[in-house]
Amino acid sequence: MSSWFLFFPFFVALLICILIKKRCNTKHAILHPPGPCKLPFIGNCLHLLFHGLPHRCLWHLSKKHGPIMYLQLGRLPVLVISSAELAKEVLKTNDRNFSSRPSLACPGKFSYNSMDVTFSSYNEYWKEMRKIFVFELLNPKRVVYFRSIRVEEVAFMIHSISQSSCKPMDLSEQLLSLTFTIICRIAFGREFDKIRFQRIVYQCMETIGSYFAADLFPFFGCIIDVLTGQHSKLKKNFHKLDNFLQQVIDQHIDSDQRRPNSQQDDTLDILLGLEKRGVGDVGPIQISKDRIKALLMNIFVGGVGTSTTTMVWAMTELVKNPRIMKKAQDEVRNCVGKQGKVEETDLDQLHYLKMVLKETLRLHPPGPMSIPRESIRHCKIKNYDILPKTTVLINAWAIGRDPGSWDDPEVFLPERFMTNSIDFRGQHFEFLPFGSGRRGCPGISLATTIMELTLANLLYSFNWEIPYGLRPENMNMDEAGTFAVHKKSALELVPIMYQGRS
């Protein structure tokens, strides 16, 4: 009995500490946004996301819980934004607070063999890499500089399609090959094993779009990825990419001495020039071979799939809507006449074509969930507490179909852009296919120029029919993918040569 009295003061002290802590926690309680009920271990809705496309699953949940939702996906706290008003709060009002990327296993995919292309943390390194993208590689003047490459490759594709006129063809494959070739020539300029490189890039893009258990569960998730082969597949793909890019860089350096001075510089030339000039020319961050490979990888991953996907959806919607197809073709053909092809200088006159592209990006953003951001400090959105290290997903797909912002949001109607000035460059939060703020896509000028020139020439050169007796209303509009979403089935069409060409 005496021993019980001996420990009694310690029990009282412990009880007082618990009560004080509980009272402090109540006083400073964290107010999370609403969300679905949690399940043990897997969190809110991890079990739902694996049974459908994430952007659609989260869209349906937002109808019940509101345009700002808090989820727990395994270990990850996640904020989901599904309205233009709240997207503006995150991407403009609190842009600096959400300027990082989550350091998950998914971005960690790029860390093999010095392929550091995450650019996740908002720091001096990221700022300097962003400057190089914007001012050295993808600025409007540089886009114009590579005009001849785009013109040549689009003309080659049109000629290739004309060889199979009146026969069903896989337009998806044609557009993918075109985009890849243009970006390869802009990046490297010279001959190399394009087929091998294309295969490696596609494997890496597939890996990026995969789920990794380590993203959600920090300890045993890594073991699961090893046992399922995800880890080895990841390592193998990025080692291949790293080695291939190193070979291309070495060949570039070796051939510089033999190259005519009049030959056009490519992106790799520009980056190697920055490395040679040293630190003082680009700021406090030293450009190295590894960082050059990282920048090149970002160009291919960010540019090839997204541009191709948008063009495929645009042609799908045009074929599905014959009235819109005719109106777009009439505009292009009346503008160009009999000159035989659409030049980039003609694009400014093709206002309806630009509306078609905008409407495609509204209904079918290639990255429907945007690239995840991460909060770097505690802040408030609509009086809700957002803690540091919270992953933020902007559901651009849901925002583009919000009836509060768009009339008849499910209808493909380019004419809606005749009466408003909404654009996709990040200043209008009802329309965010390229993101906004510090983390907005720096390649908008290049991507839109490629897409407009390609679509204009396809519409000018051919009439398009659906094969196998299918009707427009029966076209397959199913989506596939996770964070990068594309048309599930290939777009097969029959090209009929337009007789009005010279």
Secondary structure, DSSP 8 states (H G I E B T S, - for coil): -HHHHHHHHHHHHHHHHHHHHHHHHHHT----------BTTTBSSHHHHTTS-HHHHHHHHHHHH-SEEEEEETTEEEEEE-SHHHHHIIIIITTGGG-B----HHHHGGGGGG------S-SHHHHHHHHIIIIIISSHHHHHHTHHHHHHHHHHHHHHHHTTTTS-EEHHHHHHHHHHHHHHHHHT-S---HHHHHHHHHHHHHHHTS--HHHH-TTHHHHHHHHHTHHHHHHHHHHHHHHHHHHHHHHHHHHGGGS-TTS---HHHHHHHHHHH-GGGT-SS---HHHHHHHHHHHHHHHHHHHHHHHHHHHHHHHH-HHHHHHHHHHHHHHHTTSSS--GGGGGG-HHHHHHHHHHHHH--SSTT-S-EE-SS-EEETTEEE-TT-EEEE-HHHHHT-TTTSSSTTS--GGGGGS----SSSS-TT--TT--GGGS-TTHHHHHHHHHHHHHHHHHHEEEE-STT--GGG----EE-SSS-EESS--EEEEEE-TT--
